[in-house]
Amino acid sequence: MASQNRRNPIMFKTLVTACALCALAGGSHAQKVNHANMDHAAHMAATAKAQRQATVAERGKDVMPFSLAATTHVFTKTTNGGVQRVVAKDSSDSAQVTLVRQHLQSIRAQFLQGNYSGPSHIHGQDMQGLAELQAARPGQIVIAYQDVQGGAELSYLTSDTRLAVALHRWFDAQLTDHGKDAMAGHAQQGGMKH
């Protein structure tokens, strides 16, 4: 093979380049994008969304100790805030369940101190709703932790309409960024469930 490569270096370089391009194309999408019947703008938007989700998933490893692919984030808006639930896709996966519970307890403590550095690192400082949440005074948002089947949840409650809207925008940003690993819950009236 080595003697053949010296005889036809252009063919060898073409083969190496083709292999590299195939590898890049195969790994460039976090999710498969269906390109059928898409115009150029829709194609570009779908590609950008897939790339953003891949970036968020990669950054998430720095903050979330559990596997994003092995869990589902459920974001349910309420009139006065919302509920963020994280559950293992396999509720018998005790390792994931434990990691989810530890993480949500930890971020609750951080959020109550106004520290939203985790979401900022994962989603970016310009994440929708984040600036308002960071600027909230202590006690303006009540955050309660609860174990649930297969994971845990945080319930957010505020009497400040502006902060409730910020929480909803923050939930929407997470739904978009986590893609297939997140889902919207059923809207609820009022505040926390207890």
mmCIF file of the C-alpha atoms, coordinates in Angstrom:
data_MODEL
# 
_entry.id   MODEL 
# 
loop_
_atom_site.group_PDB 
_atom_site.id 
_atom_site.type_symbol 
_atom_site.label_atom_id 
_atom_site.label_alt_id 
_atom_site.label_comp_id 
_atom_site.label_asym_id 
_atom_site.label_entity_id 
_atom_site.label_seq_id 
_atom_site.pdbx_PDB_ins_code 
_atom_site.Cartn_x 
_atom_site.Cartn_y 
_atom_site.Cartn_z 
_atom_site.occupancy 
_atom_site.B_iso_or_equiv 
_atom_site.pdbx_formal_charge 
_atom_site.auth_seq_id 
_atom_site.auth_comp_id 
_atom_site.auth_asym_id 
_atom_site.auth_atom_id 
_atom_site.pdbx_PDB_model_num 
ATOM 1   C CA . MET A 1 1   ? 0.000   0.000  0.000  1.00 0.00 ? 1   MET A CA 1 
ATOM 2   C CA . ALA A 1 2   ? 2.842   2.401  0.866  1.00 0.00 ? 2   ALA A CA 1 
ATOM 3   C CA . SER A 1 3   ? 4.428   1.948  -2.572 1.00 0.00 ? 3   SER A CA 1 
ATOM 4   C CA . GLN A 1 4   ? 1.022   2.509  -4.225 1.00 0.00 ? 4   GLN A CA 1 
ATOM 5   C CA . ASN A 1 5   ? 0.552   5.758  -2.259 1.00 0.00 ? 5   ASN A CA 1 
ATOM 6   C CA . ARG A 1 6   ? 3.886   7.052  -3.582 1.00 0.00 ? 6   ARG A CA 1 
ATOM 7   C CA . ARG A 1 7   ? 2.845   6.220  -7.141 1.00 0.00 ? 7   ARG A CA 1 
ATOM 8   C CA . ASN A 1 8   ? -0.515  8.028  -6.915 1.00 0.00 ? 8   ASN A CA 1 
ATOM 9   C CA . PRO A 1 9   ? -0.386  10.663 -4.143 1.00 0.00 ? 9   PRO A CA 1 
ATOM 10  C CA . ILE A 1 10  ? -3.384  12.558 -5.527 1.00 0.00 ? 10  ILE A CA 1 
ATOM 11  C CA . MET A 1 11  ? -5.607  9.487  -5.273 1.00 0.00 ? 11  MET A CA 1 
ATOM 12  C CA . PHE A 1 12  ? -4.392  8.830  -1.715 1.00 0.00 ? 12  PHE A CA 1 
ATOM 13  C CA . LYS A 1 13  ? -5.046  12.458 -0.658 1.00 0.00 ? 13  LYS A CA 1 
ATOM 14  C CA . THR A 1 14  ? -8.514  12.311 -2.239 1.00 0.00 ? 14  THR A CA 1 
ATOM 15  C CA . LEU A 1 15  ? -9.299  9.108  -0.353 1.00 0.00 ? 15  LEU A CA 1 
ATOM 16  C CA . VAL A 1 16  ? -8.128  10.565 2.971  1.00 0.00 ? 16  VAL A CA 1 
ATOM 17  C CA . THR A 1 17  ? -10.104 13.779 2.386  1.00 0.00 ? 17  THR A CA 1 
ATOM 18  C CA . ALA A 1 18  ? -13.255 11.820 1.487  1.00 0.00 ? 18  ALA A CA 1 
ATOM 19  C CA . CYS A 1 19  ? -12.942 9.711  4.655  1.00 0.00 ? 19  CYS A CA 1 
ATOM 20  C CA . ALA A 1 20  ? -12.460 12.824 6.787  1.00 0.00 ? 20  ALA A CA 1 
ATOM 21  C CA . LEU A 1 21  ? -15.495 14.536 5.244  1.00 0.00 ? 21  LEU A CA 1 
ATOM 22  C CA . CYS A 1 22  ? -17.650 11.454 5.816  1.00 0.00 ? 22  CYS A CA 1 
ATOM 23  C CA . ALA A 1 23  ? -16.591 11.335 9.453  1.00 0.00 ? 23  ALA A CA 1 
ATOM 24  C CA . LEU A 1 24  ? -17.362 15.037 9.918  1.00 0.00 ? 24  LEU A CA 1 
ATOM 25  C CA . ALA A 1 25  ? -20.734 14.776 8.211  1.00 0.00 ? 25  ALA A CA 1 
ATOM 26  C CA . GLY A 1 26  ? -21.727 11.771 10.295 1.00 0.00 ? 26  GLY A CA 1 
ATOM 27  C CA . GLY A 1 27  ? -20.963 13.481 13.596 1.00 0.00 ? 27  GLY A CA 1 
ATOM 28  C CA . SER A 1 28  ? -22.214 16.984 12.860 1.00 0.00 ? 28  SER A CA 1 
ATOM 29  C CA . HIS A 1 29  ? -25.848 16.492 13.848 1.00 0.00 ? 29  HIS A CA 1 
ATOM 30  C CA . ALA A 1 30  ? -27.043 15.786 17.398 1.00 0.00 ? 30  ALA A CA 1 
ATOM 31  C CA . GLN A 1 31  ? -30.283 14.547 15.885 1.00 0.00 ? 31  GLN A CA 1 
ATOM 32  C CA . LYS A 1 32  ? -31.156 13.430 12.404 1.00 0.00 ? 32  LYS A CA 1 
ATOM 33  C CA . VAL A 1 33  ? -32.562 16.274 10.375 1.00 0.00 ? 33  VAL A CA 1 
ATOM 34  C CA . ASN A 1 34  ? -35.141 15.359 7.738  1.00 0.00 ? 34  ASN A CA 1 
ATOM 35  C CA . HIS A 1 35  ? -34.155 17.460 4.741  1.00 0.00 ? 35  HIS A CA 1 
ATOM 36  C CA . ALA A 1 36  ? -36.983 16.306 2.477  1.00 0.00 ? 36  ALA A CA 1 
ATOM 37  C CA . ASN A 1 37  ? -39.255 19.124 1.361  1.00 0.00 ? 37  ASN A CA 1 
ATOM 38  C CA . MET A 1 38  ? -37.155 21.806 3.114  1.00 0.00 ? 38  MET A CA 1 
ATOM 39  C CA . ASP A 1 39  ? -36.259 25.091 1.533  1.00 0.00 ? 39  ASP A CA 1 
ATOM 40  C CA . HIS A 1 40  ? -32.763 26.466 2.098  1.00 0.00 ? 40  HIS A CA 1 
ATOM 41  C CA . ALA A 1 41  ? -33.773 28.660 5.064  1.00 0.00 ? 41  ALA A CA 1 
ATOM 42  C CA . ALA A 1 42  ? -35.544 25.778 6.813  1.00 0.00 ? 42  ALA A CA 1 
ATOM 43  C CA . HIS A 1 43  ? -32.558 23.518 6.152  1.00 0.00 ? 43  HIS A CA 1 
ATOM 44  C CA . MET A 1 44  ? -30.164 26.076 7.630  1.00 0.00 ? 44  MET A CA 1 
ATOM 45  C CA . ALA A 1 45  ? -32.413 26.612 10.676 1.00 0.00 ? 45  ALA A CA 1 
ATOM 46  C CA . ALA A 1 46  ? -32.697 22.854 11.305 1.00 0.00 ? 46  ALA A CA 1 
ATOM 47  C CA . THR A 1 47  ? -28.940 22.426 10.954 1.00 0.00 ? 47  THR A CA 1 
ATOM 48  C CA . ALA A 1 48  ? -28.236 25.323 13.332 1.00 0.00 ? 48  ALA A CA 1 
ATOM 49  C CA . LYS A 1 49  ? -30.718 23.933 15.873 1.00 0.00 ? 49  LYS A CA 1 
ATOM 50  C CA . ALA A 1 50  ? -29.110 20.475 15.720 1.00 0.00 ? 50  ALA A CA 1 
ATOM 51  C CA . GLN A 1 51  ? -25.640 21.984 16.136 1.00 0.00 ? 51  GLN A CA 1 
ATOM 52  C CA . ARG A 1 52  ? -26.793 24.080 19.107 1.00 0.00 ? 52  ARG A CA 1 
ATOM 53  C CA . GLN A 1 53  ? -28.348 21.015 20.765 1.00 0.00 ? 53  GLN A CA 1 
ATOM 54  C CA . ALA A 1 54  ? -25.082 19.100 20.294 1.00 0.00 ? 54  ALA A CA 1 
ATOM 55  C CA . THR A 1 55  ? -23.137 21.981 21.861 1.00 0.00 ? 55  THR A CA 1 
ATOM 56  C CA . VAL A 1 56  ? -25.561 22.200 24.797 1.00 0.00 ? 56  VAL A CA 1 
ATOM 57  C CA . ALA A 1 57  ? -25.332 18.426 25.349 1.00 0.00 ? 57  ALA A CA 1 
ATOM 58  C CA . GLU A 1 58  ? -21.539 18.632 25.380 1.00 0.00 ? 58  GLU A CA 1 
ATOM 59  C CA . ARG A 1 59  ? -21.484 21.579 27.808 1.00 0.00 ? 59  ARG A CA 1 
ATOM 60  C CA . GLY A 1 60  ? -24.080 19.830 29.961 1.00 0.00 ? 60  GLY A CA 1 
ATOM 61  C CA . LYS A 1 61  ? -21.489 17.199 30.831 1.00 0.00 ? 61  LYS A CA 1 
ATOM 62  C CA . ASP A 1 62  ? -19.551 19.920 32.704 1.00 0.00 ? 62  ASP A CA 1 
ATOM 63  C CA . VAL A 1 63  ? -22.535 20.708 34.961 1.00 0.00 ? 63  VAL A CA 1 
ATOM 64  C CA . MET A 1 64  ? -24.920 17.753 35.069 1.00 0.00 ? 64  MET A CA 1 
ATOM 65  C CA . PRO A 1 65  ? -23.455 14.569 36.577 1.00 0.00 ? 65  PRO A CA 1 
ATOM 66  C CA . PHE A 1 66  ? -26.177 12.369 35.049 1.00 0.00 ? 66  PHE A CA 1 
ATOM 67  C CA . SER A 1 67  ? -26.496 11.327 31.430 1.00 0.00 ? 67  SER A CA 1 
ATOM 68  C CA . LEU A 1 68  ? -28.634 13.699 29.387 1.00 0.00 ? 68  LEU A CA 1 
ATOM 69  C CA . ALA A 1 69  ? -29.444 10.869 26.977 1.00 0.00 ? 69  ALA A CA 1 
ATOM 70  C CA . ALA A 1 70  ? -30.541 8.588  29.842 1.00 0.00 ? 70  ALA A CA 1 
ATOM 71  C CA . THR A 1 71  ? -32.890 11.187 31.359 1.00 0.00 ? 71  THR A CA 1 
ATOM 72  C CA . THR A 1 72  ? -35.834 13.338 30.375 1.00 0.00 ? 72  THR A CA 1 
ATOM 73  C CA . HIS A 1 73  ? -36.352 16.929 31.491 1.00 0.00 ? 73  HIS A CA 1 
ATOM 74  C CA . VAL A 1 74  ? -40.017 17.895 31.832 1.00 0.00 ? 74  VAL A CA 1 
ATOM 75  C CA . PHE A 1 75  ? -40.860 21.597 32.092 1.00 0.00 ? 75  PHE A CA 1 
ATOM 76  C CA . THR A 1 76  ? -44.369 22.471 33.235 1.00 0.00 ? 76  THR A CA 1 
ATOM 77  C CA . LYS A 1 77  ? -45.434 26.109 33.371 1.00 0.00 ? 77  LYS A CA 1 
ATOM 78  C CA . THR A 1 78  ? -47.801 27.279 36.090 1.00 0.00 ? 78  THR A CA 1 
ATOM 79  C CA . THR A 1 79  ? -49.491 30.630 36.525 1.00 0.00 ? 79  THR A CA 1 
ATOM 80  C CA . ASN A 1 80  ? -46.979 31.640 39.205 1.00 0.00 ? 80  ASN A CA 1 
ATOM 81  C CA . GLY A 1 81  ? -43.851 29.824 38.029 1.00 0.00 ? 81  GLY A CA 1 
ATOM 82  C CA . GLY A 1 82  ? -43.361 26.218 37.042 1.00 0.00 ? 82  GLY A CA 1 
ATOM 83  C CA . VAL A 1 83  ? -42.064 22.747 37.744 1.00 0.00 ? 83  VAL A CA 1 
ATOM 84  C CA . GLN A 1 84  ? -38.794 21.347 36.409 1.00 0.00 ? 84  GLN A CA 1 
ATOM 85  C CA . ARG A 1 85  ? -38.714 17.546 36.639 1.00 0.00 ? 85  ARG A CA 1 
ATOM 86  C CA . VAL A 1 86  ? -35.806 15.311 35.666 1.00 0.00 ? 86  VAL A CA 1 
ATOM 87  C CA . VAL A 1 87  ? -36.393 11.560 35.518 1.00 0.00 ? 87  VAL A CA 1 
ATOM 88  C CA . ALA A 1 88  ? -34.374 8.594  34.338 1.00 0.00 ? 88  ALA A CA 1 
ATOM 89  C CA . LYS A 1 89  ? -35.760 7.090  31.139 1.00 0.00 ? 89  LYS A CA 1 
ATOM 90  C CA . ASP A 1 90  ? -35.298 3.746  32.915 1.00 0.00 ? 90  ASP A CA 1 
ATOM 91  C CA . SER A 1 91  ? -36.668 4.353  36.416 1.00 0.00 ? 91  SER A CA 1 
ATOM 92  C CA . SER A 1 92  ? -34.817 1.257  37.684 1.00 0.00 ? 92  SER A CA 1 
ATOM 93  C CA . ASP A 1 93  ? -31.462 2.892  36.807 1.00 0.00 ? 93  ASP A CA 1 
ATOM 94  C CA . SER A 1 94  ? -30.642 3.731  40.424 1.00 0.00 ? 94  SER A CA 1 
ATOM 95  C CA . ALA A 1 95  ? -27.318 5.354  39.513 1.00 0.00 ? 95  ALA A CA 1 
ATOM 96  C CA . GLN A 1 96  ? -29.010 7.916  37.252 1.00 0.00 ? 96  GLN A CA 1 
ATOM 97  C CA . VAL A 1 97  ? -31.822 8.506  39.754 1.00 0.00 ? 97  VAL A CA 1 
ATOM 98  C CA . THR A 1 98  ? -29.304 9.197  42.528 1.00 0.00 ? 98  THR A CA 1 
ATOM 99  C CA . LEU A 1 99  ? -27.292 11.572 40.327 1.00 0.00 ? 99  LEU A CA 1 
ATOM 100 C CA . VAL A 1 100 ? -30.454 13.454 39.276 1.00 0.00 ? 100 VAL A CA 1 
ATOM 101 C CA . ARG A 1 101 ? -31.556 13.883 42.896 1.00 0.00 ? 101 ARG A CA 1 
ATOM 102 C CA . GLN A 1 102 ? -28.140 15.060 44.057 1.00 0.00 ? 102 GLN A CA 1 
ATOM 103 C CA . HIS A 1 103 ? -27.888 17.518 41.180 1.00 0.00 ? 103 HIS A CA 1 
ATOM 104 C CA . LEU A 1 104 ? -31.335 19.043 41.661 1.00 0.00 ? 104 LEU A CA 1 
ATOM 105 C CA . GLN A 1 105 ? -30.703 19.474 45.401 1.00 0.00 ? 105 GLN A CA 1 
ATOM 106 C CA . SER A 1 106 ? -27.400 21.171 44.602 1.00 0.00 ? 106 SER A CA 1 
ATOM 107 C CA . ILE A 1 107 ? -28.761 23.535 41.966 1.00 0.00 ? 107 ILE A CA 1 
ATOM 108 C CA . ARG A 1 108 ? -31.708 24.441 44.204 1.00 0.00 ? 108 ARG A CA 1 
ATOM 109 C CA . ALA A 1 109 ? -29.214 25.681 46.814 1.00 0.00 ? 109 ALA A CA 1 
ATOM 110 C CA . GLN A 1 110 ? -27.316 27.594 44.122 1.00 0.00 ? 110 GLN A CA 1 
ATOM 111 C CA . PHE A 1 111 ? -30.462 29.143 42.621 1.00 0.00 ? 111 PHE A CA 1 
ATOM 112 C CA . LEU A 1 112 ? -31.686 30.281 46.042 1.00 0.00 ? 112 LEU A CA 1 
ATOM 113 C CA . GLN A 1 113 ? -28.409 32.217 46.336 1.00 0.00 ? 113 GLN A CA 1 
ATOM 114 C CA . GLY A 1 114 ? -28.925 33.763 42.887 1.00 0.00 ? 114 GLY A CA 1 
ATOM 115 C CA . ASN A 1 115 ? -26.220 31.550 41.362 1.00 0.00 ? 115 ASN A CA 1 
ATOM 116 C CA . TYR A 1 116 ? -27.340 30.442 37.892 1.00 0.00 ? 116 TYR A CA 1 
ATOM 117 C CA . SER A 1 117 ? -23.811 29.720 36.636 1.00 0.00 ? 117 SER A CA 1 
ATOM 118 C CA . GLY A 1 118 ? -24.761 26.144 35.622 1.00 0.00 ? 118 GLY A CA 1 
ATOM 119 C CA . PRO A 1 119 ? -27.486 27.128 33.148 1.00 0.00 ? 119 PRO A CA 1 
ATOM 120 C CA . SER A 1 120 ? -25.351 30.060 32.022 1.00 0.00 ? 120 SER A CA 1 
ATOM 121 C CA . HIS A 1 121 ? -22.451 27.719 31.205 1.00 0.00 ? 121 HIS A CA 1 
ATOM 122 C CA . ILE A 1 122 ? -24.651 25.193 29.417 1.00 0.00 ? 122 ILE A CA 1 
ATOM 123 C CA . HIS A 1 123 ? -27.000 27.518 27.513 1.00 0.00 ? 123 HIS A CA 1 
ATOM 124 C CA . GLY A 1 124 ? -25.038 30.788 27.386 1.00 0.00 ? 124 GLY A CA 1 
ATOM 125 C CA . GLN A 1 125 ? -25.264 34.050 29.292 1.00 0.00 ? 125 GLN A CA 1 
ATOM 126 C CA . ASP A 1 126 ? -27.879 35.352 26.823 1.00 0.00 ? 126 ASP A CA 1 
ATOM 127 C CA . MET A 1 127 ? -30.305 32.506 27.628 1.00 0.00 ? 127 MET A CA 1 
ATOM 128 C CA . GLN A 1 128 ? -33.910 33.732 27.645 1.00 0.00 ? 128 GLN A CA 1 
ATOM 129 C CA . GLY A 1 129 ? -35.140 34.650 31.151 1.00 0.00 ? 129 GLY A CA 1 
ATOM 130 C CA . LEU A 1 130 ? -31.756 34.087 32.798 1.00 0.00 ? 130 LEU A CA 1 
ATOM 131 C CA . ALA A 1 131 ? -30.866 37.741 33.463 1.00 0.00 ? 131 ALA A CA 1 
ATOM 132 C CA . GLU A 1 132 ? -34.169 38.317 35.275 1.00 0.00 ? 132 GLU A CA 1 
ATOM 133 C CA . LEU A 1 133 ? -33.706 35.186 37.407 1.00 0.00 ? 133 LEU A CA 1 
ATOM 134 C CA . GLN A 1 134 ? -30.159 36.208 38.332 1.00 0.00 ? 134 GLN A CA 1 
ATOM 135 C CA . ALA A 1 135 ? -31.363 39.680 39.321 1.00 0.00 ? 135 ALA A CA 1 
ATOM 136 C CA . ALA A 1 136 ? -34.177 38.404 41.566 1.00 0.00 ? 136 ALA A CA 1 
ATOM 137 C CA . ARG A 1 137 ? -33.842 39.301 45.231 1.00 0.00 ? 137 ARG A CA 1 
ATOM 138 C CA . PRO A 1 138 ? -33.655 36.470 47.785 1.00 0.00 ? 138 PRO A CA 1 
ATOM 139 C CA . GLY A 1 139 ? -37.156 35.194 48.525 1.00 0.00 ? 139 GLY A CA 1 
ATOM 140 C CA . GLN A 1 140 ? -38.736 36.523 45.313 1.00 0.00 ? 140 GLN A CA 1 
ATOM 141 C CA . ILE A 1 141 ? -38.726 32.989 43.917 1.00 0.00 ? 141 ILE A CA 1 
ATOM 142 C CA . VAL A 1 142 ? -39.529 30.120 46.271 1.00 0.00 ? 142 VAL A CA 1 
ATOM 143 C CA . ILE A 1 143 ? -37.903 26.892 45.068 1.00 0.00 ? 143 ILE A CA 1 
ATOM 144 C CA . ALA A 1 144 ? -38.979 23.559 46.567 1.00 0.00 ? 144 ALA A CA 1 
ATOM 145 C CA . TYR A 1 145 ? -37.271 20.207 45.989 1.00 0.00 ? 145 TYR A CA 1 
ATOM 146 C CA . GLN A 1 146 ? -39.120 16.880 45.870 1.00 0.00 ? 146 GLN A CA 1 
ATOM 147 C CA . ASP A 1 147 ? -38.174 13.279 45.030 1.00 0.00 ? 147 ASP A CA 1 
ATOM 148 C CA . VAL A 1 148 ? -40.408 11.755 42.354 1.00 0.00 ? 148 VAL A CA 1 
ATOM 149 C CA . GLN A 1 149 ? -40.583 8.277  40.811 1.00 0.00 ? 149 GLN A CA 1 
ATOM 150 C CA . GLY A 1 150 ? -37.338 7.862  38.849 1.00 0.00 ? 150 GLY A CA 1 
ATOM 151 C CA . GLY A 1 151 ? -35.859 11.264 39.714 1.00 0.00 ? 151 GLY A CA 1 
ATOM 152 C CA . ALA A 1 152 ? -36.683 14.609 41.272 1.00 0.00 ? 152 ALA A CA 1 
ATOM 153 C CA . GLU A 1 153 ? -38.296 17.957 40.621 1.00 0.00 ? 153 GLU A CA 1 
ATOM 154 C CA . LEU A 1 154 ? -37.948 21.605 41.505 1.00 0.00 ? 154 LEU A CA 1 
ATOM 155 C CA . SER A 1 155 ? -41.055 23.744 41.871 1.00 0.00 ? 155 SER A CA 1 
ATOM 156 C CA . TYR A 1 156 ? -40.671 27.484 41.325 1.00 0.00 ? 156 TYR A CA 1 
ATOM 157 C CA . LEU A 1 157 ? -43.214 29.928 42.782 1.00 0.00 ? 157 LEU A CA 1 
ATOM 158 C CA . THR A 1 158 ? -43.256 33.706 42.589 1.00 0.00 ? 158 THR A CA 1 
ATOM 159 C CA . SER A 1 159 ? -45.832 36.432 43.104 1.00 0.00 ? 159 SER A CA 1 
ATOM 160 C CA . ASP A 1 160 ? -43.896 38.677 40.688 1.00 0.00 ? 160 ASP A CA 1 
ATOM 161 C CA . THR A 1 161 ? -45.497 38.398 37.242 1.00 0.00 ? 161 THR A CA 1 
ATOM 162 C CA . ARG A 1 162 ? -42.267 39.544 35.571 1.00 0.00 ? 162 ARG A CA 1 
ATOM 163 C CA . LEU A 1 163 ? -40.343 36.677 37.205 1.00 0.00 ? 163 LEU A CA 1 
ATOM 164 C CA . ALA A 1 164 ? -43.062 34.142 36.302 1.00 0.00 ? 164 ALA A CA 1 
ATOM 165 C CA . VAL A 1 165 ? -42.701 35.225 32.656 1.00 0.00 ? 165 VAL A CA 1 
ATOM 166 C CA . ALA A 1 166 ? -38.893 34.947 32.979 1.00 0.00 ? 166 ALA A CA 1 
ATOM 167 C CA . LEU A 1 167 ? -39.274 31.400 34.338 1.00 0.00 ? 167 LEU A CA 1 
ATOM 168 C CA . HIS A 1 168 ? -41.528 30.514 31.390 1.00 0.00 ? 168 HIS A CA 1 
ATOM 169 C CA . ARG A 1 169 ? -39.001 31.931 28.902 1.00 0.00 ? 169 ARG A CA 1 
ATOM 170 C CA . TRP A 1 170 ? -36.217 30.061 30.725 1.00 0.00 ? 170 TRP A CA 1 
ATOM 171 C CA . PHE A 1 171 ? -38.211 26.806 30.477 1.00 0.00 ? 171 PHE A CA 1 
ATOM 172 C CA . ASP A 1 172 ? -38.828 27.409 26.746 1.00 0.00 ? 172 ASP A CA 1 
ATOM 173 C CA . ALA A 1 173 ? -35.100 27.922 26.143 1.00 0.00 ? 173 ALA A CA 1 
ATOM 174 C CA . GLN A 1 174 ? -34.305 24.639 27.890 1.00 0.00 ? 174 GLN A CA 1 
ATOM 175 C CA . LEU A 1 175 ? -36.985 22.784 25.922 1.00 0.00 ? 175 LEU A CA 1 
ATOM 176 C CA . THR A 1 176 ? -35.459 24.001 22.668 1.00 0.00 ? 176 THR A CA 1 
ATOM 177 C CA . ASP A 1 177 ? -31.850 23.390 23.694 1.00 0.00 ? 177 ASP A CA 1 
ATOM 178 C CA . HIS A 1 178 ? -32.353 19.899 25.133 1.00 0.00 ? 178 HIS A CA 1 
ATOM 179 C CA . GLY A 1 179 ? -34.336 18.707 22.095 1.00 0.00 ? 179 GLY A CA 1 
ATOM 180 C CA . LYS A 1 180 ? -35.422 15.070 22.282 1.00 0.00 ? 180 LYS A CA 1 
ATOM 181 C CA . ASP A 1 181 ? -34.257 14.835 25.919 1.00 0.00 ? 181 ASP A CA 1 
ATOM 182 C CA . ALA A 1 182 ? -36.849 17.383 27.100 1.00 0.00 ? 182 ALA A CA 1 
ATOM 183 C CA . MET A 1 183 ? -40.598 17.795 26.910 1.00 0.00 ? 183 MET A CA 1 
ATOM 184 C CA . ALA A 1 184 ? -43.263 20.246 27.986 1.00 0.00 ? 184 ALA A CA 1 
ATOM 185 C CA . GLY A 1 185 ? -45.482 19.118 30.831 1.00 0.00 ? 185 GLY A CA 1 
ATOM 186 C CA . HIS A 1 186 ? -49.179 19.797 31.098 1.00 0.00 ? 186 HIS A CA 1 
ATOM 187 C CA . ALA A 1 187 ? -49.909 23.395 32.113 1.00 0.00 ? 187 ALA A CA 1 
ATOM 188 C CA . GLN A 1 188 ? -51.188 23.796 35.630 1.00 0.00 ? 188 GLN A CA 1 
ATOM 189 C CA . GLN A 1 189 ? -53.038 26.554 37.422 1.00 0.00 ? 189 GLN A CA 1 
ATOM 190 C CA . GLY A 1 190 ? -51.649 28.055 40.602 1.00 0.00 ? 190 GLY A CA 1 
ATOM 191 C CA . GLY A 1 191 ? -48.344 27.255 42.157 1.00 0.00 ? 191 GLY A CA 1 
ATOM 192 C CA . MET A 1 192 ? -46.651 24.283 43.701 1.00 0.00 ? 192 MET A CA 1 
ATOM 193 C CA . LYS A 1 193 ? -48.128 20.841 44.066 1.00 0.00 ? 193 LYS A CA 1 
ATOM 194 C CA . HIS A 1 194 ? -47.820 19.646 47.655 1.00 0.00 ? 194 HIS A CA 1 
# 
